[in-house]
């Protein structure tokens, strides 16, 4: 199962970004129900290093994926 979610960010609580964004939701059936994740897509006209500073404190970089930066968030996401 997969879905698309629309969102509008509104300032400081959302990392000082104002504007549209999207989320891709992925879920798969398991023996105990469903398991899944959501990938948030936010269009920012900044270099990657500057955007990484907007992530939650404690977020850690992972191995790049096709030269794209990937992070694990401090909240486990």
C-alpha angles and dihedrals in degrees: 000000000000136000144179123233125194122212138176116212117213114196139281099007087057098048097279092291119133117192147050127327138165139220127210113210120203124185135167132190118255133179089268100042125281134339125194152132142225126230114206117213116198120175107225124171094215138100115269094249091058092048091050088062088063093061121101115281109265095034112140133208118244130195110305115255110223089334092310118125115246125191136188109222123232089242091060095258 
